[in-house]
């Protein structure tokens, strides 16, 4: 699941999150860890322009700091950047941050990356917004080297070049999984050819099969045979019968009913689903997390 509180876009934030803070994040992360969730995710935006602030809000916790904070309070749950806009930073800087996070967490990092979409953010940091696709492509190559096993990684590209520069600590994992986010044709191609997984950007159920088929086609054509993880963001959930208005798109019901609905994703070729629960308080969200882990997950 993506963590609440740490990003508060009006598209998904619940009302109670506006007054929430670090202690709420800790308790929610611990609940997800106890319930057997696979990962917790945090978003990445450096600064939001005034024209977008009403819709996106300006609440966007730094993902590295947030995930490191929660790593110390959890034991098993993995830590995903969903997604890091790695083109805003030099790959060596990104590698230093995320290698340290993987080292400190005992190898629980999943590096989710994306191209970004806020033009003013790029301009303020001196990065060409129009070239963000090619920049991300090269960042992926550079990060493969910089997050690999070599203490002195080497990369020579059009935009970035480094060698003879040592970085320790190294990641705890031999290979940090890199999942590519986005649903545009360019993002799907990038995920298929350069990633270890794909994080769609809100594709509804009826669009997923064609996207997954395209990824398989691209990988087969390129002869890529490495393990690949297909993800999906499911509809909002509420375990049980809600006694308040949770929205017409929200999936509700008992464990078997919810599990039956979610199994449709597996039939499409999806390997992991990201869930989001409707809630009116931290306590209700933690109850939903616990109920899903104890009652719905075994049915999956």
ROTI-71006 format. One record per residue (C-alpha): x, y, z; chain. Coordinates in steps of 0.2 Angstrom, whole numbers. Layout:
N
<pt x="X" y="Y" z="Z" unit="A"/>
...
***
This chain:
300
<pt x="0" y="0" z="0" unit="A"/>
<pt x="5" y="18" z="-3" unit="A"/>
<pt x="6" y="27" z="14" unit="A"/>
<pt x="-7" y="40" z="19" unit="A"/>
<pt x="-1" y="57" z="26" unit="A"/>
<pt x="15" y="58" z="17" unit="A"/>
<pt x="6" y="64" z="1" unit="A"/>
<pt x="-10" y="73" z="1" unit="A"/>
<pt x="-17" y="75" z="-16" unit="A"/>
<pt x="-36" y="78" z="-16" unit="A"/>
<pt x="-37" y="63" z="-28" unit="A"/>
<pt x="-35" y="51" z="-13" unit="A"/>
<pt x="-31" y="59" z="4" unit="A"/>
<pt x="-44" y="57" z="17" unit="A"/>
<pt x="-50" y="71" z="28" unit="A"/>
<pt x="-41" y="66" z="44" unit="A"/>
<pt x="-24" y="66" z="36" unit="A"/>
<pt x="-23" y="85" z="36" unit="A"/>
<pt x="-20" y="85" z="55" unit="A"/>
<pt x="-9" y="69" z="55" unit="A"/>
<pt x="9" y="67" z="57" unit="A"/>
<pt x="25" y="56" z="61" unit="A"/>
<pt x="16" y="46" z="75" unit="A"/>
<pt x="2" y="42" z="63" unit="A"/>
<pt x="14" y="36" z="50" unit="A"/>
<pt x="23" y="25" z="62" unit="A"/>
<pt x="8" y="17" z="69" unit="A"/>
<pt x="1" y="13" z="51" unit="A"/>
<pt x="18" y="6" z="45" unit="A"/>
<pt x="19" y="-5" z="60" unit="A"/>
<pt x="1" y="-11" z="57" unit="A"/>
<pt x="5" y="-15" z="39" unit="A"/>
<pt x="21" y="-24" z="45" unit="A"/>
<pt x="11" y="-35" z="57" unit="A"/>
<pt x="-2" y="-38" z="44" unit="A"/>
<pt x="10" y="-46" z="32" unit="A"/>
<pt x="9" y="-32" z="18" unit="A"/>
<pt x="23" y="-34" z="5" unit="A"/>
<pt x="28" y="-15" z="4" unit="A"/>
<pt x="24" y="2" z="10" unit="A"/>
<pt x="27" y="16" z="-3" unit="A"/>
<pt x="31" y="35" z="-3" unit="A"/>
<pt x="29" y="48" z="-16" unit="A"/>
<pt x="42" y="61" z="-23" unit="A"/>
<pt x="39" y="79" z="-26" unit="A"/>
<pt x="52" y="93" z="-22" unit="A"/>
<pt x="40" y="108" z="-24" unit="A"/>
<pt x="23" y="111" z="-30" unit="A"/>
<pt x="19" y="127" z="-40" unit="A"/>
<pt x="5" y="138" z="-34" unit="A"/>
<pt x="-6" y="134" z="-49" unit="A"/>
<pt x="-7" y="116" z="-44" unit="A"/>
<pt x="-7" y="118" z="-25" unit="A"/>
<pt x="-26" y="117" z="-23" unit="A"/>
<pt x="-27" y="100" z="-31" unit="A"/>
<pt x="-10" y="92" z="-27" unit="A"/>
<pt x="-7" y="101" z="-10" unit="A"/>
<pt x="10" y="105" z="-5" unit="A"/>
<pt x="12" y="90" z="7" unit="A"/>
<pt x="24" y="78" z="0" unit="A"/>
<pt x="36" y="71" z="12" unit="A"/>
<pt x="53" y="66" z="5" unit="A"/>
<pt x="53" y="48" z="1" unit="A"/>
<pt x="71" y="43" z="7" unit="A"/>
<pt x="69" y="52" z="23" unit="A"/>
<pt x="51" y="45" z="26" unit="A"/>
<pt x="56" y="27" z="21" unit="A"/>
<pt x="71" y="27" z="32" unit="A"/>
<pt x="61" y="34" z="47" unit="A"/>
<pt x="49" y="19" z="45" unit="A"/>
<pt x="63" y="6" z="41" unit="A"/>
<pt x="68" y="8" z="59" unit="A"/>
<pt x="51" y="4" z="66" unit="A"/>
<pt x="47" y="-11" z="55" unit="A"/>
<pt x="55" y="-28" z="52" unit="A"/>
<pt x="48" y="-36" z="36" unit="A"/>
<pt x="39" y="-24" z="25" unit="A"/>
<pt x="48" y="-18" z="10" unit="A"/>
<pt x="51" y="0" z="6" unit="A"/>
<pt x="45" y="7" z="-11" unit="A"/>
<pt x="48" y="24" z="-19" unit="A"/>
<pt x="32" y="26" z="-29" unit="A"/>
<pt x="39" y="35" z="-38" unit="A"/>
<pt x="56" y="44" z="-37" unit="A"/>
<pt x="58" y="57" z="-50" unit="A"/>
<pt x="76" y="52" z="-52" unit="A"/>
<pt x="79" y="64" z="-67" unit="A"/>
<pt x="79" y="79" z="-55" unit="A"/>
<pt x="95" y="73" z="-47" unit="A"/>
<pt x="112" y="67" z="-52" unit="A"/>
<pt x="112" y="48" z="-52" unit="A"/>
<pt x="127" y="47" z="-40" unit="A"/>
<pt x="117" y="57" z="-28" unit="A"/>
<pt x="101" y="46" z="-30" unit="A"/>
<pt x="112" y="30" z="-28" unit="A"/>
<pt x="120" y="37" z="-12" unit="A"/>
<pt x="103" y="40" z="-4" unit="A"/>
<pt x="95" y="24" z="-9" unit="A"/>
<pt x="110" y="13" z="-7" unit="A"/>
<pt x="111" y="19" z="11" unit="A"/>
<pt x="92" y="16" z="13" unit="A"/>
<pt x="94" y="-2" z="7" unit="A"/>
<pt x="109" y="-5" z="18" unit="A"/>
<pt x="100" y="2" z="34" unit="A"/>
<pt x="84" y="-8" z="31" unit="A"/>
<pt x="93" y="-24" z="28" unit="A"/>
<pt x="89" y="-25" z="10" unit="A"/>
<pt x="71" y="-20" z="9" unit="A"/>
<pt x="72" y="-7" z="-4" unit="A"/>
<pt x="62" y="-7" z="-21" unit="A"/>
<pt x="67" y="8" z="-31" unit="A"/>
<pt x="51" y="14" z="-41" unit="A"/>
<pt x="55" y="28" z="-54" unit="A"/>
<pt x="46" y="39" z="-65" unit="A"/>
<pt x="48" y="54" z="-77" unit="A"/>
<pt x="38" y="67" z="-67" unit="A"/>
<pt x="25" y="79" z="-74" unit="A"/>
<pt x="27" y="96" z="-65" unit="A"/>
<pt x="36" y="107" z="-77" unit="A"/>
<pt x="40" y="121" z="-64" unit="A"/>
<pt x="48" y="108" z="-53" unit="A"/>
<pt x="61" y="104" z="-67" unit="A"/>
<pt x="64" y="122" z="-71" unit="A"/>
<pt x="67" y="127" z="-53" unit="A"/>
<pt x="80" y="113" z="-52" unit="A"/>
<pt x="88" y="117" z="-69" unit="A"/>
<pt x="82" y="101" z="-78" unit="A"/>
<pt x="75" y="102" z="-95" unit="A"/>
<pt x="57" y="96" z="-93" unit="A"/>
<pt x="55" y="92" z="-112" unit="A"/>
<pt x="70" y="80" z="-111" unit="A"/>
<pt x="64" y="71" z="-95" unit="A"/>
<pt x="61" y="54" z="-105" unit="A"/>
<pt x="78" y="53" z="-112" unit="A"/>
<pt x="85" y="59" z="-95" unit="A"/>
<pt x="76" y="45" z="-86" unit="A"/>
<pt x="82" y="32" z="-98" unit="A"/>
<pt x="100" y="36" z="-95" unit="A"/>
<pt x="97" y="38" z="-76" unit="A"/>
<pt x="91" y="20" z="-76" unit="A"/>
<pt x="107" y="14" z="-85" unit="A"/>
<pt x="118" y="25" z="-73" unit="A"/>
<pt x="108" y="19" z="-57" unit="A"/>
<pt x="110" y="0" z="-63" unit="A"/>
<pt x="129" y="3" z="-62" unit="A"/>
<pt x="129" y="14" z="-46" unit="A"/>
<pt x="118" y="2" z="-36" unit="A"/>
<pt x="127" y="-13" z="-42" unit="A"/>
<pt x="140" y="-23" z="-32" unit="A"/>
<pt x="155" y="-12" z="-37" unit="A"/>
<pt x="162" y="0" z="-24" unit="A"/>
<pt x="169" y="10" z="-39" unit="A"/>
<pt x="154" y="10" z="-51" unit="A"/>
<pt x="157" y="16" z="-69" unit="A"/>
<pt x="145" y="24" z="-82" unit="A"/>
<pt x="148" y="34" z="-98" unit="A"/>
<pt x="133" y="41" z="-106" unit="A"/>
<pt x="128" y="57" z="-115" unit="A"/>
<pt x="122" y="66" z="-100" unit="A"/>
<pt x="132" y="58" z="-85" unit="A"/>
<pt x="149" y="50" z="-84" unit="A"/>
<pt x="158" y="44" z="-69" unit="A"/>
<pt x="172" y="31" z="-64" unit="A"/>
<pt x="185" y="30" z="-50" unit="A"/>
<pt x="173" y="37" z="-37" unit="A"/>
<pt x="169" y="25" z="-23" unit="A"/>
<pt x="153" y="24" z="-14" unit="A"/>
<pt x="150" y="14" z="2" unit="A"/>
<pt x="139" y="8" z="10" unit="A"/>
<pt x="134" y="-3" z="-4" unit="A"/>
<pt x="116" y="-9" z="-5" unit="A"/>
<pt x="112" y="-25" z="5" unit="A"/>
<pt x="104" y="-33" z="-10" unit="A"/>
<pt x="114" y="-40" z="-24" unit="A"/>
<pt x="102" y="-32" z="-36" unit="A"/>
<pt x="90" y="-18" z="-31" unit="A"/>
<pt x="73" y="-21" z="-40" unit="A"/>
<pt x="69" y="-6" z="-51" unit="A"/>
<pt x="51" y="-4" z="-55" unit="A"/>
<pt x="46" y="9" z="-68" unit="A"/>
<pt x="30" y="19" z="-66" unit="A"/>
<pt x="18" y="27" z="-79" unit="A"/>
<pt x="6" y="21" z="-92" unit="A"/>
<pt x="10" y="31" z="-107" unit="A"/>
<pt x="17" y="21" z="-122" unit="A"/>
<pt x="35" y="28" z="-118" unit="A"/>
<pt x="33" y="23" z="-99" unit="A"/>
<pt x="27" y="5" z="-104" unit="A"/>
<pt x="41" y="3" z="-116" unit="A"/>
<pt x="54" y="9" z="-103" unit="A"/>
<pt x="47" y="-3" z="-90" unit="A"/>
<pt x="48" y="-18" z="-102" unit="A"/>
<pt x="65" y="-15" z="-108" unit="A"/>
<pt x="74" y="-7" z="-93" unit="A"/>
<pt x="64" y="-11" z="-77" unit="A"/>
<pt x="62" y="-26" z="-66" unit="A"/>
<pt x="44" y="-22" z="-64" unit="A"/>
<pt x="30" y="-10" z="-70" unit="A"/>
<pt x="19" y="2" z="-59" unit="A"/>
<pt x="4" y="7" z="-69" unit="A"/>
<pt x="-3" y="25" z="-66" unit="A"/>
<pt x="-21" y="21" z="-62" unit="A"/>
<pt x="-25" y="10" z="-77" unit="A"/>
<pt x="-43" y="3" z="-75" unit="A"/>
<pt x="-46" y="-15" z="-76" unit="A"/>
<pt x="-51" y="-15" z="-94" unit="A"/>
<pt x="-35" y="-7" z="-100" unit="A"/>
<pt x="-23" y="-18" z="-90" unit="A"/>
<pt x="-23" y="-34" z="-101" unit="A"/>
<pt x="-18" y="-24" z="-117" unit="A"/>
<pt x="-4" y="-15" z="-107" unit="A"/>
<pt x="2" y="-31" z="-100" unit="A"/>
<pt x="2" y="-40" z="-117" unit="A"/>
<pt x="12" y="-25" z="-124" unit="A"/>
<pt x="25" y="-27" z="-111" unit="A"/>
<pt x="27" y="-46" z="-114" unit="A"/>
<pt x="28" y="-42" z="-133" unit="A"/>
<pt x="42" y="-29" z="-131" unit="A"/>
<pt x="52" y="-41" z="-119" unit="A"/>
<pt x="50" y="-56" z="-130" unit="A"/>
<pt x="56" y="-46" z="-145" unit="A"/>
<pt x="71" y="-39" z="-136" unit="A"/>
<pt x="75" y="-56" z="-129" unit="A"/>
<pt x="74" y="-50" z="-111" unit="A"/>
<pt x="71" y="-65" z="-100" unit="A"/>
<pt x="74" y="-58" z="-82" unit="A"/>
<pt x="60" y="-60" z="-69" unit="A"/>
<pt x="48" y="-46" z="-71" unit="A"/>
<pt x="34" y="-40" z="-59" unit="A"/>
<pt x="18" y="-33" z="-65" unit="A"/>
<pt x="8" y="-22" z="-53" unit="A"/>
<pt x="-9" y="-14" z="-52" unit="A"/>
<pt x="-17" y="-1" z="-41" unit="A"/>
<pt x="-34" y="-8" z="-37" unit="A"/>
<pt x="-50" y="2" z="-33" unit="A"/>
<pt x="-53" y="9" z="-16" unit="A"/>
<pt x="-57" y="-5" z="-3" unit="A"/>
<pt x="-67" y="-7" z="13" unit="A"/>
<pt x="-67" y="-23" z="22" unit="A"/>
<pt x="-85" y="-27" z="28" unit="A"/>
<pt x="-101" y="-17" z="27" unit="A"/>
<pt x="-98" y="2" z="28" unit="A"/>
<pt x="-110" y="12" z="38" unit="A"/>
<pt x="-105" y="28" z="29" unit="A"/>
<pt x="-103" y="34" z="11" unit="A"/>
<pt x="-87" y="26" z="4" unit="A"/>
<pt x="-90" y="31" z="-14" unit="A"/>
<pt x="-98" y="21" z="-28" unit="A"/>
<pt x="-81" y="14" z="-35" unit="A"/>
<pt x="-76" y="7" z="-18" unit="A"/>
<pt x="-75" y="-12" z="-17" unit="A"/>
<pt x="-84" y="-18" z="-1" unit="A"/>
<pt x="-90" y="-34" z="7" unit="A"/>
<pt x="-83" y="-49" z="16" unit="A"/>
<pt x="-66" y="-57" z="14" unit="A"/>
<pt x="-71" y="-70" z="1" unit="A"/>
<pt x="-81" y="-57" z="-9" unit="A"/>
<pt x="-66" y="-45" z="-10" unit="A"/>
<pt x="-54" y="-59" z="-13" unit="A"/>
<pt x="-64" y="-65" z="-28" unit="A"/>
<pt x="-64" y="-48" z="-35" unit="A"/>
<pt x="-45" y="-45" z="-33" unit="A"/>
<pt x="-41" y="-62" z="-40" unit="A"/>
<pt x="-47" y="-55" z="-57" unit="A"/>
<pt x="-30" y="-46" z="-57" unit="A"/>
<pt x="-20" y="-61" z="-56" unit="A"/>
<pt x="-30" y="-69" z="-71" unit="A"/>
<pt x="-24" y="-54" z="-81" unit="A"/>
<pt x="-6" y="-57" z="-77" unit="A"/>
<pt x="-4" y="-45" z="-62" unit="A"/>
<pt x="9" y="-51" z="-48" unit="A"/>
<pt x="6" y="-38" z="-35" unit="A"/>
<pt x="-8" y="-26" z="-31" unit="A"/>
<pt x="-7" y="-10" z="-22" unit="A"/>
<pt x="-22" y="-7" z="-10" unit="A"/>
<pt x="-30" y="9" z="-3" unit="A"/>
<pt x="-43" y="8" z="11" unit="A"/>
<pt x="-57" y="21" z="14" unit="A"/>
<pt x="-56" y="28" z="32" unit="A"/>
<pt x="-61" y="42" z="43" unit="A"/>
<pt x="-47" y="40" z="56" unit="A"/>
<pt x="-30" y="32" z="59" unit="A"/>
<pt x="-39" y="19" z="70" unit="A"/>
<pt x="-51" y="15" z="56" unit="A"/>
<pt x="-37" y="13" z="44" unit="A"/>
<pt x="-27" y="2" z="55" unit="A"/>
<pt x="-43" y="-9" z="58" unit="A"/>
<pt x="-45" y="-11" z="39" unit="A"/>
<pt x="-26" y="-15" z="37" unit="A"/>
<pt x="-28" y="-29" z="51" unit="A"/>
<pt x="-44" y="-36" z="44" unit="A"/>
<pt x="-37" y="-37" z="26" unit="A"/>
<pt x="-21" y="-45" z="32" unit="A"/>
<pt x="-30" y="-58" z="43" unit="A"/>
<pt x="-46" y="-61" z="33" unit="A"/>
<pt x="-44" y="-56" z="14" unit="A"/>
<pt x="-25" y="-60" z="11" unit="A"/>
<pt x="-27" y="-79" z="16" unit="A"/>
<pt x="-41" y="-80" z="2" unit="A"/>
<pt x="-28" y="-74" z="-11" unit="A"/>
***
